[in-house]
Amino acid sequence: MTYTQSLIDDFSEKDKAPHIAASVDMLDTGIDVPEVVNLVFFKVVRSKTKFWQMVGRGTRLCPDLFGPDEDKDEFVIFDFCQNLEFFNENPNFTDGVGSKPISERLFTTRVELIDAAQEDDNPHEDLVRSIKQRLQDEVAGMPLDNFIVRAKRRSVERFQKPDSWSDLTLEARMALTDDVAGLPSAFEDGALPAKQFDLLCLNSQLRLLQNDGGFSVLQQRIIRFASALEELENVPLVAKELELILDLQSDAFWEAVTVESLESVRKRLRGLAELIKPKERKIVITDFIDEIDEGTNIVMPDIGSGVDKARFKMKVRKFVEAHRDHITLNKVKFGQQLTKQDLDELSAILVSEGVTDQKTLKNLDDNGGLGPFLRSLIGLDRAAAKDAFGGFTTLHRLSADQTEFLDLIIDSLTEGGIVEPAAFYESPFTDIDDQGIAGVFSREQAKTIVAIVRTLNESAAA
């Protein structure tokens, strides 16, 4: 659809049509429309990650949705394909290993092509320069405030600087393929058929440089592509490139083929790829009448994941907004130690206002407690987080990496409220140093930092 993004933008505005969106693989991530209160699942989904992302489209808070002081406090899922039943019966179901998205494969293949072109006897300088610019444009379009990009922020910021592309060492290429490839980008790269043709041509160029026997298979696919375009010679856009299309089907072209000539083919014909229609299948006409049985309510019993948790979080967020000046909630936000009396009083209010019940509170107690749960929703005040490290930063003269590491801890505490020290050995902390905190601070310094973080975490528990 030509105006997909425009339609998404219009759908995101509550007073602007359309008010109903039907899509395939577009509303699971990246679209945040708080007014959504009805979700219809009309597709079998067996990816747990995708399923909960789809559910997440309904969990956004929306004040005054139904009138003054009538906030959104629930949403409805109409599931016609028994996805809820499946994940209810298979709570430990794990996603299989699927193929990587085409955008990630394109990015990775371009990085590999740069390496192969630079290693060739002919340096292919113009081609390498063009590919680098293409990749740089894609990285430049990666929004640093996106939560997916934020996890790889260090690498993204590095390659958003033009001088980082002048000499792509092995380490740089690994950082691009491991950290940057596949991240969301605002860069427009055309329709899916064009991307698929790009990938075909890029892989052909790579196999040609590597003298790989697999080149002949890709060659035949390009020839079939050209043959399919020739059948559309009456289309003006195709007629304009007919000479090249016929050349591609000749032996002479392939006897003198180069990576540069394939690059020219890719650029000139990629825009025509969507004109080729899939081969028609025999249409089977049926006269069955769909029967929709009476619906049943499906409840996901585990508060640890799913619809119940999403609805519960929504209610608690609404409660927090309405009681933001409550002394206990302030203590949670500013990292002050909670007492059992604080949590008992807060629990009583939550129950009396219908936000939760004793059973749910008991489940929370068995999974960390109400205090840490609230901290995870509210976050930690940034000034409070910085103050907690005030003594440490005064005592030690920090390097640039150490300052960045501490800032990342403070960012994580501000956003998520609680950070487990084990995370200091994982991304995004390992983006600063492969060894995480151990590679940035001395043993004693690391112990001090971990102690500060644990004190902040424990302050949310009585």
Number of C-alpha atoms within 10 A of each C-alpha: 6 7 8 9 10 10 14 16 14 15 19 19 14 14 9 10 12 14 13 10 13 9 8 8 9 12 19 18 13 13 13 15 20 18 22 21 18 14 17 14 18 14 12 13 17 15 15 19 12 16 18 16 16 20 19 18 22 25 26 21 20 18 17 11 17 11 9 8 9 11 14 23 20 16 18 13 16 15 19 14 14 16 18 22 14 14 18 17 11 11 14 9 13 11 11 9 6 7 7 10 10 14 19 16 16 22 22 20 19 23 22 17 23 22 17 19 20 15 13 11 8 8 13 16 11 10 17 19 13 12 16 19 14 15 21 17 17 21 25 19 15 22 17 18 10 14 12 14 20 17 17 21 20 19 21 23 15 16 19 18 12 13 9 14 18 9 9 16 12 10 8 17 19 16 18 22 18 13 19 24 23 19 20 20 18 12 14 9 11 11 14 13 16 20 20 17 23 20 20 17 24 21 20 24 26 21 19 20 18 16 10 11 10 13 17 14 10 17 18 12 15 22 17 14 18 20 15 16 23 19 11 15 15 12 12 10 14 20 15 12 17 18 11 17 23 15 14 22 19 11 10 10 14 15 8 8 14 14 20 13 13 19 16 13 19 20 13 12 20 18 17 15 20 16 15 13 8 7 6 6 6 6 6 5 6 6 5 6 6 6 6 7 6 5 9 8 9 13 12 18 12 14 17 13 12 22 24 15 17 21 19 18 21 21 21 19 18 19 16 16 12 10 13 14 10 11 12 21 23 16 18 25 24 22 23 17 17 18 14 11 11 16 19 13 11 18 17 13 14 18 14 11 10 10 18 17 14 12 9 17 16 12 15 17 14 10 13 11 17 23 26 23 20 19 26 20 17 22 22 27 19 18 11 18 24 18 12 18 16 11 10 15 15 9 8 9 10 14 11 9 14 17 14 16 23 18 14 16 22 24 17 17 25 23 18 15 28 23 20 11 16 10 14 20 17 15 15 19 23 20 19 19 17 14 14 20 27 16 16 22 17 11 11 9 15 17 13 14 19 18 13 16 21 15 15 24 21 17 20 28 19 16
